Amino acid sequence: MKLIKIQTKFNCSADDLWNLFSDVTRSDWVPFAKDILLEDNIRTFIMDGVGEIKEQIIDLNNEKKTLSYSVIKSPAPLNHHLAKILVLAEAENRATLIWTSEVEPDHFEQLIKDGMESSITLIKKILE
């Protein structure tokens, strides 16, 4: 199993950054996402050129600004996926994102990391 960890600083408040992640149906920061549907704790991404990806929301804690989710259906045959997001306040208009993903099989590490980095690029365009 591979562990991916990305830690990135943002020029925005922790609340603004957290609001983006805590709205689990918001799709403007997800590359290729046409729409995101939520039913119970299952989030379904409708993706251009990729198809459908389903994630189970495991935990969403507004007080701690944490989100945990796991891919349960994907065009890529994942045996295991668990992602955790933590947003930290650094200053009035500075925040840090710590985003980790566990992935198996190992050869999907780069695919998942590229998706995380592409999302971060979009988030910076939206919030900074």
N, CA, C and O atoms as a GROMACS GRO file, in nm:
protein
  512
    1MET      N    1   0.085  -0.117   0.000
    1MET     CA    2   0.000   0.000   0.000
    1MET      C    3   0.089   0.124   0.000
    1MET      O    4   0.190   0.129   0.070
    2LYS      N    5   0.051   0.223  -0.080
    2LYS     CA    6   0.125   0.349  -0.088
    2LYS      C    7   0.050   0.456  -0.010
    2LYS      O    8  -0.073   0.460  -0.009
    3LEU      N    9   0.127   0.543   0.056
    3LEU     CA   10   0.070   0.658   0.126
    3LEU      C   11   0.118   0.784   0.055
    3LEU      O   12   0.238   0.806   0.039
    4ILE      N   13   0.024   0.866   0.013
    4ILE     CA   14   0.052   0.994  -0.051
    4ILE      C   15   0.018   1.102   0.049
    4ILE      O   16  -0.089   1.099   0.110
    5LYS      N   17   0.107   1.199   0.067
    5LYS     CA   18   0.079   1.310   0.157
    5LYS      C   19   0.119   1.440   0.086
    5LYS      O   20   0.232   1.456   0.042
    6ILE      N   21   0.023   1.530   0.077
    6ILE     CA   22   0.047   1.662   0.020
    6ILE      C   23   0.009   1.766   0.124
    6ILE      O   24  -0.102   1.764   0.178
    7GLN      N   25   0.102   1.855   0.150
    7GLN     CA   26   0.077   1.965   0.243
    7GLN      C   27   0.099   2.094   0.166
    7GLN      O   28   0.207   2.117   0.111
    8THR      N   29  -0.004   2.179   0.161
    8THR     CA   30  -0.001   2.300   0.080
    8THR      C   31  -0.058   2.417   0.158
    8THR      O   32  -0.156   2.404   0.230
    9LYS      N   33   0.007   2.532   0.142
    9LYS     CA   34  -0.042   2.655   0.204
    9LYS      C   35  -0.128   2.732   0.104
    9LYS      O   36  -0.101   2.731  -0.016
   10PHE      N   37  -0.230   2.798   0.156
   10PHE     CA   38  -0.322   2.877   0.075
   10PHE      C   39  -0.330   3.019   0.129
   10PHE      O   40  -0.323   3.041   0.250
   11ASN      N   41  -0.347   3.113   0.039
   11ASN     CA   42  -0.368   3.253   0.077
   11ASN      C   43  -0.517   3.280   0.087
   11ASN      O   44  -0.574   3.355   0.008
   12CYS      N   45  -0.579   3.217   0.186
   12CYS     CA   46  -0.721   3.236   0.215
   12CYS      C   47  -0.742   3.191   0.359
   12CYS      O   48  -0.655   3.130   0.420
   13SER      N   49  -0.858   3.221   0.411
   13SER     CA   50  -0.886   3.178   0.548
   13SER      C   51  -0.910   3.028   0.553
   13SER      O   52  -0.948   2.966   0.454
   14ALA      N   53  -0.887   2.971   0.670
   14ALA     CA   54  -0.915   2.828   0.690
   14ALA      C   55  -1.064   2.801   0.670
   14ALA      O   56  -1.101   2.696   0.618
   15ASP      N   57  -1.149   2.895   0.711
   15ASP     CA   58  -1.293   2.876   0.692
   15ASP      C   59  -1.330   2.869   0.545
   15ASP      O   60  -1.409   2.784   0.504
   16ASP      N   61  -1.271   2.958   0.462
   16ASP     CA   62  -1.300   2.955   0.319
   16ASP      C   63  -1.254   2.824   0.256
   16ASP      O   64  -1.324   2.765   0.175
   17LEU      N   65  -1.135   2.780   0.294
   17LEU     CA   66  -1.084   2.654   0.241
   17LEU      C   67  -1.170   2.537   0.288
   17LEU      O   68  -1.205   2.449   0.209
   18TRP      N   69  -1.206   2.536   0.416
   18TRP     CA   70  -1.288   2.428   0.468
   18TRP      C   71  -1.426   2.426   0.402
   18TRP      O   72  -1.478   2.318   0.373
   19ASN      N   73  -1.485   2.543   0.379
   19ASN     CA   74  -1.617   2.549   0.317
   19ASN      C   75  -1.618   2.479   0.181
   19ASN      O   76  -1.719   2.419   0.143
   20LEU      N   77  -1.507   2.486   0.109
   20LEU     CA   78  -1.498   2.418  -0.020
   20LEU      C   79  -1.506   2.267  -0.002
   20LEU      O   80  -1.577   2.201  -0.077
   21PHE      N   81  -1.435   2.212   0.096
   21PHE     CA   82  -1.435   2.067   0.118
   21PHE      C   83  -1.561   2.018   0.189
   21PHE      O   84  -1.609   1.908   0.161
   22SER      N   85  -1.614   2.098   0.280
   22SER     CA   86  -1.728   2.051   0.360
   22SER      C   87  -1.857   2.043   0.279
   22SER      O   88  -1.948   1.970   0.316
   23ASP      N   89  -1.865   2.118   0.170
   23ASP     CA   90  -1.978   2.104   0.078
   23ASP      C   91  -1.945   1.989  -0.016
   23ASP      O   92  -1.888   2.010  -0.123
   24VAL      N   93  -1.979   1.868   0.024
   24VAL     CA   94  -1.934   1.749  -0.047
   24VAL      C   95  -2.002   1.730  -0.183
   24VAL      O   96  -1.973   1.633  -0.254
   25THR      N   97  -2.092   1.822  -0.221
   25THR     CA   98  -2.150   1.817  -0.355
   25THR      C   99  -2.092   1.926  -0.446
   25THR      O  100  -2.134   1.938  -0.561
   26ARG      N  101  -1.999   2.003  -0.396
   26ARG     CA  102  -1.937   2.109  -0.477
   26ARG      C  103  -1.836   2.046  -0.574
   26ARG      O  104  -1.752   1.966  -0.533
   27SER      N  105  -1.846   2.081  -0.702
   27SER     CA  106  -1.765   2.013  -0.802
   27SER      C  107  -1.666   2.102  -0.876
   27SER      O  108  -1.587   2.051  -0.956
   28ASP      N  109  -1.666   2.234  -0.853
   28ASP     CA  110  -1.582   2.323  -0.933
   28ASP      C  111  -1.433   2.305  -0.909
   28ASP      O  112  -1.352   2.353  -0.989
   29TRP      N  113  -1.394   2.239  -0.801
   29TRP     CA  114  -1.252   2.219  -0.772
   29TRP      C  115  -1.204   2.079  -0.811
   29TRP      O  116  -1.087   2.045  -0.789
   30VAL      N  117  -1.293   1.998  -0.867
   30VAL     CA  118  -1.259   1.860  -0.904
   30VAL      C  119  -1.242   1.853  -1.056
   30VAL      O  120  -1.338   1.872  -1.130
   31PRO      N  121  -1.120   1.825  -1.104
   31PRO     CA  122  -1.098   1.818  -1.249
   31PRO      C  123  -1.191   1.716  -1.316
   31PRO      O  124  -1.209   1.605  -1.265
   32PHE      N  125  -1.249   1.754  -1.428
   32PHE     CA  126  -1.334   1.669  -1.512
   32PHE      C  127  -1.470   1.637  -1.450
   32PHE      O  128  -1.547   1.561  -1.509
   33ALA      N  129  -1.502   1.692  -1.333
   33ALA     CA  130  -1.631   1.662  -1.270
   33ALA      C  131  -1.741   1.748  -1.333
   33ALA      O  132  -1.735   1.871  -1.330
   34LYS      N  133  -1.841   1.681  -1.390
   34LYS     CA  134  -1.958   1.752  -1.442
   34LYS      C  135  -2.057   1.777  -1.331
   34LYS      O  136  -2.123   1.881  -1.327
   35ASP      N  137  -2.068   1.681  -1.240
   35ASP     CA  138  -2.167   1.690  -1.133
   35ASP      C  139  -2.127   1.596  -1.020
   35ASP      O  140  -2.055   1.499  -1.041
   36ILE      N  141  -2.176   1.628  -0.901
   36ILE     CA  142  -2.157   1.540  -0.785
   36ILE      C  143  -2.294   1.523  -0.719
   36ILE      O  144  -2.361   1.620  -0.686
   37LEU      N  145  -2.332   1.399  -0.700
   37LEU     CA  146  -2.458   1.367  -0.636
   37LEU      C  147  -2.430   1.306  -0.500
   37LEU      O  148  -2.328   1.239  -0.482
   38LEU      N  149  -2.517   1.329  -0.405
   38LEU     CA  150  -2.501   1.273  -0.271
   38LEU      C  151  -2.629   1.202  -0.231
   38LEU      O  152  -2.738   1.259  -0.235
   39GLU      N  153  -2.613   1.076  -0.192
   39GLU     CA  154  -2.725   0.998  -0.140
   39GLU      C  155  -2.675   0.928  -0.015
   39GLU      O  156  -2.582   0.848  -0.020
   40ASP      N  157  -2.739   0.959   0.097
   40ASP     CA  158  -2.692   0.913   0.227
   40ASP      C  159  -2.547   0.959   0.243
   40ASP      O  160  -2.521   1.079   0.237
   41ASN      N  161  -2.454   0.870   0.262
   41ASN     CA  162  -2.314   0.912   0.277
   41ASN      C  163  -2.230   0.869   0.155
   41ASN      O  164  -2.108   0.855   0.166
   42ILE      N  165  -2.295   0.848   0.041
   42ILE     CA  166  -2.226   0.809  -0.082
   42ILE      C  167  -2.227   0.927  -0.179
   42ILE      O  168  -2.333   0.979  -0.216
   43ARG      N  169  -2.108   0.968  -0.218
   43ARG     CA  170  -2.090   1.080  -0.311
   43ARG      C  171  -2.054   1.020  -0.448
   43ARG      O  172  -1.959   0.942  -0.460
   44THR      N  173  -2.131   1.057  -0.551
   44THR     CA  174  -2.109   1.006  -0.686
   44THR      C  175  -2.063   1.119  -0.776
   44THR      O  176  -2.131   1.220  -0.791
   45PHE      N  177  -1.945   1.100  -0.835
   45PHE     CA  178  -1.890   1.196  -0.929
   45PHE      C  179  -1.927   1.151  -1.070
   45PHE      O  180  -1.903   1.036  -1.108
   46ILE      N  181  -1.985   1.241  -1.148
   46ILE     CA  182  -2.008   1.218  -1.291
   46ILE      C  183  -1.893   1.290  -1.361
   46ILE      O  184  -1.886   1.413  -1.360
   47MET      N  185  -1.804   1.212  -1.422
   47MET     CA  186  -1.677   1.265  -1.474
   47MET      C  187  -1.673   1.259  -1.627
   47MET      O  188  -1.701   1.156  -1.687
   48ASP      N  189  -1.636   1.373  -1.690
   48ASP     CA  190  -1.616   1.376  -1.834
   48ASP      C  191  -1.501   1.284  -1.873
   48ASP      O  192  -1.391   1.298  -1.821
   49GLY      N  193  -1.526   1.190  -1.962
   49GLY     CA  194  -1.422   1.103  -2.014
   49GLY      C  195  -1.374   0.995  -1.919
   49GLY      O  196  -1.291   0.912  -1.957
   50VAL      N  197  -1.426   0.994  -1.796
   50VAL     CA  198  -1.380   0.897  -1.697
   50VAL      C  199  -1.492   0.802  -1.658
   50VAL      O  200  -1.469   0.683  -1.633
   51GLY      N  201  -1.613   0.854  -1.653
   51GLY     CA  202  -1.725   0.773  -1.609
   51GLY      C  203  -1.769   0.814  -1.470
   51GLY      O  204  -1.774   0.933  -1.438
   52GLU      N  205  -1.801   0.717  -1.389
   52GLU     CA  206  -1.857   0.742  -1.256
   52GLU      C  207  -1.760   0.693  -1.148
   52GLU      O  208  -1.703   0.584  -1.158
   53ILE      N  209  -1.744   0.775  -1.048
   53ILE     CA  210  -1.664   0.738  -0.931
   53ILE      C  211  -1.753   0.757  -0.808
   53ILE      O  212  -1.819   0.860  -0.794
   54LYS      N  213  -1.755   0.658  -0.721
   54LYS     CA  214  -1.833   0.667  -0.597
   54LYS      C  215  -1.739   0.665  -0.478
   54LYS      O  216  -1.644   0.587  -0.471
   55GLU      N  217  -1.769   0.754  -0.384
   55GLU     CA  218  -1.692   0.762  -0.260
   55GLU      C  219  -1.787   0.754  -0.142
   55GLU      O  220  -1.897   0.810  -0.144
   56GLN      N  221  -1.743   0.685  -0.040
   56GLN     CA  222  -1.818   0.684   0.086
   56GLN      C  223  -1.758   0.791   0.177
   56GLN      O  224  -1.638   0.791   0.203
   57ILE      N  225  -1.844   0.882   0.224
   57ILE     CA  226  -1.800   0.981   0.322
   57ILE      C  227  -1.798   0.911   0.457
   57ILE      O  228  -1.902   0.870   0.508
   58ILE      N  229  -1.679   0.896   0.512
   58ILE     CA  230  -1.663   0.825   0.638
   58ILE      C  231  -1.682   0.918   0.757
   58ILE      O  232  -1.748   0.883   0.855
   59ASP      N  233  -1.625   1.037   0.746
   59ASP     CA  234  -1.636   1.134   0.856
   59ASP      C  235  -1.622   1.274   0.800
   59ASP      O  236  -1.535   1.300   0.717
   60LEU      N  237  -1.708   1.363   0.846
   60LEU     CA  238  -1.700   1.504   0.812
   60LEU      C  239  -1.720   1.580   0.943
   60LEU      O  240  -1.828   1.577   1.002
   61ASN      N  241  -1.615   1.647   0.989
   61ASN     CA  242  -1.618   1.714   1.119
   61ASN      C  243  -1.590   1.862   1.098
   61ASN      O  244  -1.475   1.902   1.076
   62ASN      N  245  -1.695   1.944   1.105
   62ASN     CA  246  -1.680   2.088   1.082
   62ASN      C  247  -1.597   2.156   1.190
   62ASN      O  248  -1.523   2.250   1.161
   63GLU      N  249  -1.608   2.109   1.312
   63GLU     CA  250  -1.533   2.171   1.422
   63GLU      C  251  -1.383   2.151   1.404
   63GLU      O  252  -1.305   2.244   1.422
   64LYS      N  253  -1.344   2.029   1.368
   64LYS     CA  254  -1.201   1.997   1.351
   64LYS      C  255  -1.152   2.023   1.208
   64LYS      O  256  -1.032   2.014   1.180
   65LYS      N  257  -1.246   2.055   1.119
   65LYS     CA  258  -1.215   2.077   0.977
   65LYS      C  259  -1.144   1.954   0.918
   65LYS      O  260  -1.035   1.965   0.862
   66THR      N  261  -1.208   1.839   0.933
   66THR     CA  262  -1.155   1.714   0.879
   66THR      C  263  -1.261   1.642   0.796
   66THR      O  264  -1.381   1.649   0.824
   67LEU      N  265  -1.213   1.574   0.694
   67LEU     CA  266  -1.298   1.495   0.607
   67LEU      C  267  -1.223   1.367   0.574
   67LEU      O  268  -1.106   1.370   0.537
   68SER      N  269  -1.290   1.254   0.587
   68SER     CA  270  -1.235   1.125   0.548
   68SER      C  271  -1.332   1.060   0.451
   68SER      O  272  -1.454   1.062   0.472
   69TYR      N  273  -1.277   1.002   0.345
   69TYR     CA  274  -1.361   0.935   0.246
   69TYR      C  275  -1.283   0.822   0.181
   69TYR      O  276  -1.160   0.818   0.185
   70SER      N  277  -1.358   0.730   0.120
   70SER     CA  278  -1.298   0.614   0.056
   70SER      C  279  -1.365   0.589  -0.078
   70SER      O  280  -1.488   0.590  -0.088
   71VAL      N  281  -1.285   0.566  -0.182
   71VAL     CA  282  -1.340   0.530  -0.312
   71VAL      C  283  -1.395   0.387  -0.301
   71VAL      O  284  -1.324   0.295  -0.260
   72ILE      N  285  -1.522   0.371  -0.338
   72ILE     CA  286  -1.584   0.238  -0.332
   72ILE      C  287  -1.619   0.186  -0.471
   72ILE      O  288  -1.649   0.068  -0.488
   73LYS      N  289  -1.615   0.276  -0.574
   73LYS     CA  290  -1.638   0.233  -0.712
   73LYS      C  291  -1.560   0.328  -0.802
   73LYS      O  292  -1.570   0.450  -0.790
   74SER      N  293  -1.483   0.269  -0.894
   74SER     CA  294  -1.399   0.350  -0.980
   74SER      C  295  -1.366   0.272  -1.107
   74SER      O  296  -1.362   0.149  -1.105
   75PRO      N  297  -1.344   0.343  -1.219
   75PRO     CA  298  -1.296   0.273  -1.339
   75PRO      C  299  -1.161   0.206  -1.315
   75PRO      O  300  -1.131   0.104  -1.377
   76ALA      N  301  -1.080   0.262  -1.225
   76ALA     CA  302  -0.953   0.199  -1.188
   76ALA      C  303  -0.981   0.092  -1.083
   76ALA      O  304  -1.053   0.118  -0.986
   77PRO      N  305  -0.927  -0.028  -1.100
   77PRO     CA  306  -0.956  -0.137  -1.004
   77PRO      C  307  -0.875  -0.122  -0.874
   77PRO      O  308  -0.771  -0.186  -0.856
   78LEU      N  309  -0.924  -0.037  -0.786
   78LEU     CA  310  -0.858  -0.014  -0.657
   78LEU      C  311  -0.898  -0.122  -0.558
   78LEU      O  312  -1.016  -0.156  -0.546
   79ASN      N  313  -0.802  -0.176  -0.487
   79ASN     CA  314  -0.830  -0.268  -0.377
   79ASN      C  315  -0.856  -0.192  -0.247
   79ASN      O  316  -0.931  -0.237  -0.161
   80HIS      N  317  -0.791  -0.076  -0.235
   80HIS     CA  318  -0.804   0.004  -0.113
   80HIS      C  319  -0.779   0.149  -0.147
   80HIS      O  320  -0.688   0.182  -0.223
   81HIS      N  321  -0.862   0.236  -0.090
   81HIS     CA  322  -0.841   0.380  -0.100
   81HIS      C  323  -0.902   0.444   0.024
   81HIS      O  324  -1.018   0.419   0.058
   82LEU      N  325  -0.824   0.524   0.090
   82LEU     CA  326  -0.871   0.601   0.205
   82LEU      C  327  -0.803   0.736   0.201
   82LEU      O  328  -0.680   0.744   0.202
   83ALA      N  329  -0.881   0.843   0.197
   83ALA     CA  330  -0.826   0.978   0.193
   83ALA      C  331  -0.872   1.055   0.316
   83ALA      O  332  -0.983   1.037   0.366
   84LYS      N  333  -0.783   1.142   0.362
   84LYS     CA  334  -0.814   1.228   0.477
   84LYS      C  335  -0.769   1.369   0.444
   84LYS      O  336  -0.660   1.392   0.392
   85ILE      N  337  -0.855   1.464   0.476
   85ILE     CA  338  -0.829   1.606   0.455
   85ILE      C  339  -0.835   1.674   0.590
   85ILE      O  340  -0.926   1.651   0.670
   86LEU      N  341  -0.736   1.759   0.614
   86LEU     CA  342  -0.731   1.840   0.736
   86LEU      C  343  -0.698   1.982   0.693
   86LEU      O  344  -0.602   2.004   0.620
   87VAL      N  345  -0.776   2.079   0.740
   87VAL     CA  346  -0.752   2.221   0.713
   87VAL      C  347  -0.712   2.287   0.843
   87VAL      O  348  -0.783   2.277   0.944
   88LEU      N  349  -0.598   2.356   0.841
   88LEU     CA  350  -0.546   2.425   0.958
   88LEU      C  351  -0.539   2.576   0.933
   88LEU      O  352  -0.501   2.619   0.825
   89ALA      N  353  -0.575   2.653   1.034
   89ALA     CA  354  -0.561   2.799   1.026
   89ALA      C  355  -0.418   2.835   1.061
   89ALA      O  356  -0.364   2.790   1.162
   90GLU      N  357  -0.355   2.917   0.976
   90GLU     CA  358  -0.218   2.962   1.001
   90GLU      C  359  -0.216   3.107   1.045
   90GLU      O  360  -0.139   3.145   1.133
   91ALA      N  361  -0.300   3.188   0.986
   91ALA     CA  362  -0.313   3.330   1.017
   91ALA      C  363  -0.449   3.373   0.964
   91ALA      O  364  -0.528   3.289   0.918
   92GLU      N  365  -0.477   3.501   0.970
   92GLU     CA  366  -0.610   3.549   0.930
   92GLU      C  367  -0.646   3.506   0.788
   92GLU      O  368  -0.757   3.459   0.763
   93ASN      N  369  -0.554   3.520   0.697
   93ASN     CA  370  -0.580   3.482   0.558
   93ASN      C  371  -0.477   3.383   0.507
   93ASN      O  372  -0.433   3.391   0.392
   94ARG      N  373  -0.440   3.289   0.591
   94ARG     CA  374  -0.348   3.182   0.553
   94ARG      C  375  -0.401   3.052   0.612
   94ARG      O  376  -0.441   3.046   0.728
   95ALA      N  377  -0.399   2.949   0.530
   95ALA     CA  378  -0.445   2.817   0.575
   95ALA      C  379  -0.354   2.711   0.516
   95ALA      O  380  -0.291   2.731   0.412
   96THR      N  381  -0.348   2.598   0.584
   96THR     CA  382  -0.272   2.484   0.535
   96THR      C  383  -0.366   2.367   0.515
   96THR      O  384  -0.450   2.337   0.600
   97LEU      N  385  -0.350   2.302   0.401
   97LEU     CA  386  -0.422   2.180   0.370
   97LEU      C  387  -0.325   2.063   0.384
   97LEU      O  388  -0.217   2.064   0.326
   98ILE      N  389  -0.365   1.964   0.462
   98ILE     CA  390  -0.292   1.838   0.468
   98ILE      C  391  -0.386   1.731   0.414
   98ILE      O  392  -0.492   1.704   0.472
   99TRP      N  393  -0.346   1.672   0.301
   99TRP     CA  394  -0.430   1.577   0.230
   99TRP      C  395  -0.351   1.448   0.213
   99TRP      O  396  -0.245   1.448   0.150
  100THR      N  397  -0.402   1.340   0.269
  100THR     CA  398  -0.335   1.210   0.255
  100THR      C  399  -0.428   1.112   0.186
  100THR      O  400  -0.550   1.119   0.198
  101SER      N  401  -0.366   1.020   0.115
  101SER     CA  402  -0.442   0.912   0.052
  101SER      C  403  -0.362   0.783   0.062
  101SER      O  404  -0.243   0.779   0.031
  102GLU      N  405  -0.428   0.679   0.107
  102GLU     CA  406  -0.372   0.544   0.102
  102GLU      C  407  -0.431   0.479  -0.023
  102GLU      O  408  -0.550   0.490  -0.050
  103VAL      N  409  -0.345   0.411  -0.099
  103VAL     CA  410  -0.393   0.350  -0.222
  103VAL      C  411  -0.326   0.215  -0.244
  103VAL      O  412  -0.207   0.196  -0.218
  104GLU      N  413  -0.407   0.121  -0.294
  104GLU     CA  414  -0.357  -0.012  -0.331
  104GLU      C  415  -0.442  -0.061  -0.447
  104GLU      O  416  -0.564  -0.052  -0.439
  105PRO      N  417  -0.384  -0.112  -0.553
  105PRO     CA  418  -0.244  -0.147  -0.574
  105PRO      C  419  -0.154  -0.024  -0.589
  105PRO      O  420  -0.198   0.086  -0.624
  106ASP      N  421  -0.027  -0.047  -0.560
  106ASP     CA  422   0.072   0.060  -0.557
  106ASP      C  423   0.083   0.136  -0.689
  106ASP      O  424   0.112   0.256  -0.688
  107HIS      N  425   0.060   0.069  -0.801
  107HIS     CA  426   0.081   0.136  -0.930
  107HIS      C  427  -0.022   0.245  -0.959
  107HIS      O  428  -0.008   0.316  -1.059
  108PHE      N  429  -0.123   0.261  -0.876
  108PHE     CA  430  -0.218   0.372  -0.891
  108PHE      C  431  -0.175   0.496  -0.811
  108PHE      O  432  -0.245   0.597  -0.813
  109GLU      N  433  -0.063   0.489  -0.743
  109GLU     CA  434  -0.015   0.602  -0.663
  109GLU      C  435  -0.005   0.730  -0.746
  109GLU      O  436  -0.056   0.834  -0.705
  110GLN      N  437   0.060   0.724  -0.861
  110GLN     CA  438   0.080   0.845  -0.941
  110GLN      C  439  -0.052   0.901  -0.993
  110GLN      O  440  -0.070   1.023  -0.997
  111LEU      N  441  -0.144   0.814  -1.032
  111LEU     CA  442  -0.275   0.858  -1.079
  111LEU      C  443  -0.349   0.935  -0.970
  111LEU      O  444  -0.404   1.042  -0.996
  112ILE      N  445  -0.350   0.882  -0.849
  112ILE     CA  446  -0.418   0.948  -0.737
  112ILE      C  447  -0.347   1.079  -0.702
  112ILE      O  448  -0.412   1.181  -0.680
  113LYS      N  449  -0.214   1.076  -0.697
  113LYS     CA  450  -0.138   1.197  -0.665
  113LYS      C  451  -0.162   1.305  -0.770
  113LYS      O  452  -0.179   1.422  -0.734
  114ASP      N  453  -0.163   1.269  -0.897
  114ASP     CA  454  -0.189   1.367  -1.002
  114ASP      C  455  -0.328   1.430  -0.986
  114ASP      O  456  -0.344   1.550  -1.006
  115GLY      N  457  -0.426   1.350  -0.950
  115GLY     CA  458  -0.561   1.402  -0.927
  115GLY      C  459  -0.566   1.498  -0.810
  115GLY      O  460  -0.633   1.601  -0.817
  116MET      N  461  -0.496   1.465  -0.703
  116MET     CA  462  -0.490   1.554  -0.586
  116MET      C  463  -0.423   1.687  -0.624
  116MET      O  464  -0.472   1.794  -0.588
  117GLU      N  465  -0.311   1.680  -0.695
  117GLU     CA  466  -0.238   1.801  -0.734
  117GLU      C  467  -0.319   1.887  -0.831
  117GLU      O  468  -0.316   2.010  -0.822
  118SER      N  469  -0.392   1.824  -0.924
  118SER     CA  470  -0.478   1.899  -1.015
  118SER      C  471  -0.590   1.969  -0.940
  118SER      O  472  -0.626   2.082  -0.972
  119SER      N  473  -0.644   1.902  -0.840
  119SER     CA  474  -0.748   1.963  -0.757
  119SER      C  475  -0.693   2.084  -0.681
  119SER      O  476  -0.759   2.187  -0.673
  120ILE      N  477  -0.574   2.071  -0.627
  120ILE     CA  478  -0.513   2.182  -0.553
  120ILE      C  479  -0.491   2.302  -0.645
  120ILE      O  480  -0.512   2.416  -0.603
  121THR      N  481  -0.450   2.278  -0.767
  121THR     CA  482  -0.434   2.388  -0.864
  121THR      C  483  -0.565   2.461  -0.886
  121THR      O  484  -0.568   2.584  -0.888
  122LEU      N  485  -0.675   2.386  -0.902
  122LEU     CA  486  -0.806   2.448  -0.919
  122LEU      C  487  -0.850   2.523  -0.792
  122LEU      O  488  -0.906   2.632  -0.801
  123ILE      N  489  -0.825   2.465  -0.676
  123ILE     CA  490  -0.863   2.531  -0.551
  123ILE      C  491  -0.792   2.665  -0.537
  123ILE      O  492  -0.853   2.764  -0.497
  124LYS      N  493  -0.664   2.669  -0.572
  124LYS     CA  494  -0.588   2.794  -0.563
  124LYS      C  495  -0.648   2.898  -0.657
  124LYS      O  496  -0.656   3.016  -0.620
  125LYS      N  497  -0.690   2.859  -0.777
  125LYS     CA  498  -0.752   2.952  -0.871
  125LYS      C  499  -0.883   3.006  -0.816
  125LYS      O  500  -0.916   3.123  -0.837
  126ILE      N  501  -0.957   2.922  -0.747
  126ILE     CA  502  -1.088   2.962  -0.693
  126ILE      C  503  -1.073   3.054  -0.571
  126ILE      O  504  -1.143   3.154  -0.560
  127LEU      N  505  -0.982   3.020  -0.480
  127LEU     CA  506  -0.978   3.087  -0.350
  127LEU      C  507  -0.872   3.196  -0.336
  127LEU      O  508  -0.884   3.281  -0.247
  128GLU      N  509  -0.772   3.196  -0.420
  128GLU     CA  510  -0.664   3.295  -0.400
  128GLU      C  511  -0.676   3.412  -0.495
  128GLU      O  512  -0.594   3.504  -0.492
   0.00000   0.00000   0.00000
